[in-house]
Amino acid sequence: MRILIITAGSRGDVAPFTGLGRRLLDVGHQVAVAAHPSFAALVGGCGLDYRPVPGDPQGLIRAWSRAASREEARAATRAYVDGLADGVTEAVAGGADLVLTAFGPAPLSRTVGEAFGVPVIGTYLTPAFATRQFPLPGAQGTDGLGPEGNLAAGQAVLKRAEGLFAGAATRLRARLGLPAGAPSAPEDIQPVFHGFSPLVVPRPEDWPSRVEVAGYWWPARPYRWEPPAELVDFLQAGPPPVFIGFGSMAPGQGERLSELVAAAVERAGVRAVVQAGWAELSGCGADVLAIGDVPHDWLFPRTAAVVHHAGAGTTAAGLRAGVPALPVPVMADQPFWASRLYRLGVAPRPLPFQDLTAETLGAAITACLSEPAHRHRAAELAHHIAAEDGAATVLDHIGSRGAG
């Protein structure tokens, strides 16, 4: 079967699908991943076919931050989403018997799938159906809402997501000759498999019957990857360091954050591996090493703790490694995952990015490392997560029940 995986966004929105794609490849399917051009090497390096989807999410974030007006920000967003629509159309037109879509481009994937007669399955990395049990990631004012408040907050999140793509989906329907009608919403797609552990977010009882929590889809490691010699030497030169990285967050803030991180590391008396990310962090001092992209499944088990922005993918990698975390959430779904880490007992209270200083970060690192319960709980949870196989759930559905 020719399977096309469609995703968009940052590295964390792409990497898990390399693992799912490789598992599909291993059982005999032809697998292509449609993603932004900056991830062509990642996809190809994992042995999967690549199909381009226009767009620069890093540039979009920069455009939002520099926009002189709300209209200017909207124009940048519309151009990005229209580019996605074009890319999704071309990717499906390139040939597919089945589409697996991430949450973001789901309305576009469903529209194009309808036009080409290709079934579409949802493969979402964060909870994407409103529930009374918790507010969805991205909800506003989430403390003490109660069951009905949680549901309403989740519905508001989905309405915003639908509105972001509504115009592009409407224009796409017209271009593809589909009947006019309400654009597809991400929750319209079923079945849907969520790529996170039920130990981290149990499946809500009030979700639709064809919506599942499958378990994590671990990113594939690129073929022939080897760790940089400088990193290996640094790890061997002293006690396990703390990992610090903000992923796709804070572009343009590299100089300020690099100095802040160096001062915090000195205050905490630890060594640190700092991942450059979109902020372009750099290393300052003998006890800090700056690196580029390194597979988290290799690096994190060699660290004392992971300090990160609490994106879904980095959160998962830290849980898999069985090391304590210090979440520093910035936006979107990150406060949700940060709160989960705290509730799971593997992290101290989250340190919101806007509260980040050398003093607060240094103190939080110390608190994270000095509480043995964090490490014990992290190791325990990692042991149980290791017994799960999220990809197998998706493979079983495709293999035994077909695409419907």
N, C-alpha and C positions, 0 to 999 in steps of 0.2 A: 504494500500500500504506500502511496505517496502522501506523506504527512508534512504539512506546513505549519510551523510554529510562528505566530505573529506576536511581537512584543515591541515595546517602545519605552524610552526613558533612559535612566542611568545604568551603570554596570550591574547594579543590584537587581535591575529589572530584566537583565539578559542572562546573567551567569547561571541561575538555577535551571534555565531551559536548555543549557548545553548538557547538563547531566541527564535531564529527562530525554532529550534528543538522542544522546548516545545510547541510552537503554533501549529506546525504540529501534535504533540502528542495529544494535546487537541481536535483536530478535528478527531481523530481516526486512524491516521497513526502509524505504527511502525517506530521508529526513532533511528538510531545509528549514533554516531559521531566518525569518525576515526581521531585520533590526536596523538601527542607524549605522551609517558607514563607519563610524569610529569603532564599531564592534566586529567588523568583518574579520580581522585577524583572530580575535577571540573565538568566533564561531568556526572559522576554517581550521584553526589550530586544534580544535577538539574533534576534527574529522567530520564536520557537518557541512552541508551545502549552505551557502549564504545568498540571501536575496536582499537587495537594498531597500530601505525605507527612508526617504528624505527626512532631514531634521537634525537639529543640533540642540539637544536639551540643555547643555551647558550655556550655549548662546542665548537660549530662551530665558534662563534664569537671570543672566546678565541683563538682557533686555528689560525684564520686569524691574530689576533694581535701578536701572537708569532711566526708565520711562518718565517723561515729564508730566504725563497725564494718564488717567485711567483709559482713555481712548487709545493712546499709544500702546499701552500694555495689551489691550484687547486686540489691536491690529497685529501685534507680534504673535499672540496666541492663535489668532485665526490663520495666519500664514503657516504656523507650525502644524496645526491640525489639518489644514487643507493638504499640506505636504504628506502627512500620514495617510490621508484618504487616497491620494494618488499612488503612494507606495504600496498600500495594502491591495489596491486593485491590480497593480502590475504583478505583485507577488503571487496572488491567487491565479491570475491569468497565465502565469508561468507553469501552471499544472499542479493540481492537488486533488487527492481523493478525500482528504479530511483536513480540517483546519483546527488547530489548538490555539486559542487566543488568550493573551493576558488581559487583565481587567481594563487597562487604559484604552487600548484600541478596540475593545470588544464591540461597541456599536458599529464601527466601520467594518470589522471582520464579519459580523452577522449580515450586514447589508450586502457586502460583496459575495458572501457565501450564498445568500438568497439569489443573487443575480446569476451566479455561475452554477447553481445547483450543487454546491459542495456543503456537506454537513459541518457544523461548527460546535466544538466542545469548549467550555470555559475552563481555563487553567489559571487560577488567580492566586497571587502570592499573599494577599491580605484578605481578611473577612470582608465580604462584599454583598451581604444580604442583611437587611435590617432585622434586629432581634430585640426582644425585651430583656435579654440577659446582660447586654453591655452596649454602650454607644459604639458605633463603627469608628474605625480609625479616621481621623480628620474631623470628627464632630467637635462642635464648640461647646464650652462650658459643661464638661462631662461629670462633674462631681455631684453625687447624690441625686441623680435625675429620677431614679425609680424605674420600674419596668416600662411604663407607658412613655416616660421621658426618654428612656434609652431608645425605644422604638422610633419615636418622633425624630430624635437626633440622627439616627441612622438613615431614616427616610430623607432627611434634609441633605445628608452627604450624597446620597444617590441622586437626588434631584440636581444638585450642583454638578455632579459628574455628567449626568445626562445633558444638562444645558451646555456644558463645554463642547460637546460633540454634536449637538442637535443641528446646528446650521450646516456643518460639513456633511453630516449624514443625509440631510434633506437634499442638499445639492448633489450628493453622490447618487441617491436614488433616481433623481431626474436624469442624470448623465447616463446611468446604466439602464434606463428604460423601465424602472420598477414603478408600480402604482404609487401615487402619492399617499402619504399616510404618516402617522406619528413615527418619528425616528425610533430605532431600536434603543433600548436602555441596556446597560451591562447585565442587569438581573433578568432580562428576558431570555438569555441563553441558558439552556439546560440540556444535558447535565453539566454540572460544574464541579470541578475538583479543586480544592484549596491545598496549596503546597506548603502546609505547615503542620507541626505535630499536634495531635489532639491532647497531648500532655501540656502543651503551651496554651492552646486555645481549644477547649473541648467544643465539639459540635453542638450548637444551640438546638434545643428540642423544637423550637418553633420555626426552623428553617424548612424550606420545601423539601420534599422527599428525595428529589434527584440532585440535591446539593450536598456534597460530601467534604469531609476533612480527610485528606489522603495521607498526609505526612510529608516531610520535607523532600524536595528534589535537589539533591546535592550537586553543586556545580562540578562539571568535569574538569580535570586538570589537563591543560594542553599537552599534546604528545611531545615527548622529548624535552619537557620543561626541566630545568635544573635551577636550584636556588643560587642567587648571586654569591660569589665567593666572599665579597665584603660582608654580606649578611651572615653567612656561616661563621666567619671569623669573629664577628661581633657577638654572636650568640655564645660562642665557645669561650669568649674572653672574660666572662663574669657570670653572675647569677642571672636567672631568667629575667628578661626585661618586661616592662609594661608596654603593650601596644597602644598607640594613640593614632586615631584616624577619624576624619569626618566625612569620608566618602565623597559624595557629589555636592556636599554643602559648602557654603561660604566661599564661593569663587571670588577672587580678588582680595581676600583677606589674609593671604599667606604670610606676609611679613609680620603683621600684628600677632597672628596666632602662633607663629613660630617662636617669637620672643616670649609670648605668654606660656607656651608649653615648656620651653627650656627652663623658665623660672619656676614653674610648678614642679617639674621633675627634680630640680635641685632642692626645692623645699621638702619634697617627699623623700629624698634620698634614695632614688631608684634609678635604674637604667631604663631607656625607652627606645623602641623602634617606632618611628613616626612615618606614617604613609602619606605621601604628598597629596593625593586626591585632587579634586577640582580646586581646592584652596591653594594648592601648590606649596604645602608645608615644606620647610627645610630643617635640617639638623643644626642645632647650635650646642656646641660643647662636646667633650670627649665621651660623655655618657648617653648621647643621643645620636641615633643613626637614622637618616632619612632614606626611604626606599620608594620605589614605584609600585606598580601592581604586583602582588605576590599572592599565590593561592592561599586563602585563609585556612584551608584544611591542613596545609603544611606548617604555616607559621603559628597559628594560635595555640596549638598544644605545647609549643616551646616558650610560651609567655607566662608571666605571673598573673596577669589580668589584662582585659581588653577594655580600653576607653574608646567609645565610639558614639556615633550620632543616632544609633538605634534604628537604622534602616532595617527592613525585614531580612535582607540577606546577611548583613553583618551580625545581626542579633542571632540568627540561626547558626552561623558559623561559630560564634562564641559558645552557644549552648552545646553544639556538637563537640567542641574541644574540651568541655568540662572545666573551664576556668572562670573565675569571677568576672563580673562585668561592672563597668561604670558608665551608664547611659547618659549622654549629653544631647537630648533631643532638640531639634531645630524646628521642624515643621511637619505637615502632612500626617503620615501614619506613625511618625517617630515617637510622639508622646504615648501612643497606645502601646507600642512594643517596650518602651522604657518602663511603663507602669507594670507590664507583664513580668519583666525581669525582676523588678522589686518584689512583686507579689510571689513570685516563684522562689524567692529567697536567695537568688544568686547574685544580687546586686544591692548596694545601699540605695537610698532615695535618689531618684534622678536629679542631675544637675542641669537645669535648663540652659541652653546655649546663651541666652541673653544675660544670664547670671555668671557667665564664665569669666574668671579672673585668675591670675597666677595663684592667689591665695585660696580661692574656693576650689580650684582644680587640685592644687597640692593637698589640701585637707581632705578632699573627697578620695583621692588616690590612697592616702594613708588609711582612711576609714575602710575602704574596700579591702585592702590587703591585711588589715589588722583584725578582721573578723573571720575566725576559722569557719564559722557556719556557712559563709558564702562559698568557700571552696568545697566544703563537704557536700553541700546541696548541689553545686554545679557538677561535681563528679557523679553524684547519684543520678541526677537527671540525664546526663550524657549517656550513662550506662543504659538507661531505659530507651532513650531516643535511638540509640544504636541498633536496637532490636526491631525498629520500624523500617518499613520499605515503602515510602510514599509513591515512588515511581511504579512499583508493581501494581498498585491499585489502578492507575491509569492504563497500564499495559493490559491488565486483566479485562478492563471494560472494552478496550479496543479489540482485543483478541476474541473474547467470548460472546460479547453482545453486539459487536459491530459499532458503527458510528452513531447510531440513533439513541 
